Amino acid sequence: MSITKKQIQLIHIAKQQLCIDDDTYKELLANYNVTSSKDLTQFQAEHLLRHLRSKGFRIVKTARNKAKIGGKTIKLASAAQLKLIEVLKSNIVWKVSFESWLNTRMKIKKILTSKDATKVIEGLKGMLNITTKHIEFLMLPFPAGYDIETLQNQWFFDILDNKLIYVENGEICRVIK
């Protein structure tokens, strides 16, 4: 199936966001034996977008999740990030309260910003021995373009059912609720 217009837009937004020069971009496309993103299939485009996400590409929604503090615009923690924190912290037996850990270890009084949420998620992942660098936020069942058979050692957070899912060798092998 041919690439969608949305996928083309996302690839070009990622290119701009990650400051990818033309030569590097051509090399990325050459991995798929194409010279233009328009020549990619939907599956190839999803694969490329996953790669770009692993390099730091993030879709930033406008205005709704931003606030001005001290004259600076900051990105607020998303609902999905806050849900993920709830799932992760509920799977830890706390010697002290979560709030105490948040204050003493993370130096955060309240999770407001996306940056704070990311820091807390990373800390909780460490406590649960989740070593993946990136957790995909999805609404499962897996959307079109994700072939579960090809997924290797990857975590997904189902934002509808609030569960963390680990896929290994094309099979769901661990679920954290």
N, C-alpha and C positions, 0 to 999 in steps of 0.2 A: 504494500500500500504506500502511496506517495506521502511525503512529509506534509504536515498541516501548516497553515499560515501561522498559527500560534507558536508552533515549534520553531519555525524560521525566525519569528520575532524574538523568542526566548534565546535562541542561539546568538543572535546579534546583540541582544541586551547583555548576555554573558560575556561576549567578546569585548564589549565596551567596558563593562564593570570590572573585568579582570585585566584590562589594559593589554589585550593580546594583539601583538603586531601582525601585519598581513602575512609575513613569512611563516610565523608560528601557526596562524590560522590555516594557511594552506597545507602545512604539515599535518595538522589535525584532520583536515578533510581527506588528505591523501591516505590516511589510515583506513578510510572507508572506500577507497578507490573512486573518489569523486573530486571535482574541482569547485563545486558550488554547493551550498547547503540545500538548494532547491532539488539537487539530484539524490539526496539521502532518502531512504525509506523511513517510515514512522519508527520502526524498531531501531534503526541506526541513529535516528535523531534522539530517541529516548536514551540510548546508550551514551551518546555524546553529551547530552545534558546531564546525565548522572556523573560523567567524568568531570564536567565543568563545575558541578556542585561540589565534588570532592576537592576541587581546587579553590573553593571559596565562593562560588557564585550563589547568590541568594536573591530570591524575588522579594523585593521590598514594596509592600503595599503603601499607598499614599495616605496621608493625613489621619486615617482612623487610628493607627497605632503609633502616633507621634504626639509629643507634648513639648512645650517650651518650658525650660527651667533655666533661670538665670540668663535669659536671652539666647540660649542655645536650644536647638531642636534636637530631641533625643527620641530614639525608638523605644517604645514601651514593650514590656514582655507580652508575648502573644498568648492567647487562650490555650493554644496547643502546648506551648512551653510550660505553662502553669499546670496543665493537666499531666504532662509528663513528669514534672517534679512531684506531683501528688502520688502518682503510681510508683515512682522510684522510692520515695521516702516511706511509703507504706510497706515496702519490702525489706526494711532495715529495722533491726531490734536496737532501739536507741538506749544507751547508757544514760545519756542526758537528753533533754528535749531537742527536737529538731531546731526550734528557735534559738536555743543556747548554742548549738553547733553552728547555726547560721551566723550568729554574732561573733563567736570566738574564732572559728576556723575560717569562715568566708569573709568576715568583717563587713557583713551586710545586715542592716536592721530589718529591712523589708524588701522583698523582690519587686522592683518597679520596672527596671529597664530590661531590655533584651540582653544586654551585656551581663547584668546581674544574673538573669535566668540561665544564661549559657554557663556562667561560672558555677552556679549551683548544680546544674545538670551534670557537668563534668565531675564535680566533687562526688555526687551521688553515684555516678557510673563507676568511679574508682572504688567506692566502698562496696559495690556489687560485683566488682571484677568484670565489668563490661568494657572491653578494650577497644571497641570500634571508635573511630574518630568522628563519625557522622551517623546520626539516626535519621532516616527518612520519615517525614510526617506524611502519612497517607490515610485515606479512607478506604478500608478494605471492604470487600474482596479486592485483590490487586487490580488496578486500572488497566485498561487496554495499553499495550506496549510493554507491560511487565510480564515477562515469561518466567514464572516462578522456577521452572526447571533450570534456568541458566543462572539463577542467583546463587552466589557463593558467599557464605560467612558475612551476612549483612543483617543489621537490626532495622526494624520498622516500628513506628508508633502509630497504632490505629486510633485516630482521634475521635472516632465515633464510639468505639467500645472501650476506650481508655486502657488499652493493653499494649505491651511491648512484645514484639514478636521477633525471634531470631530464626533466620533461614540459613540452612547449611546444606550444601549439595542439592539444592532444589527442593528441600523439604522443610516444613516448619518443625523445628525441633525444640524450641523453648518459648514459653509464653509467660510473661510476668504481668499480673493484674494488680 
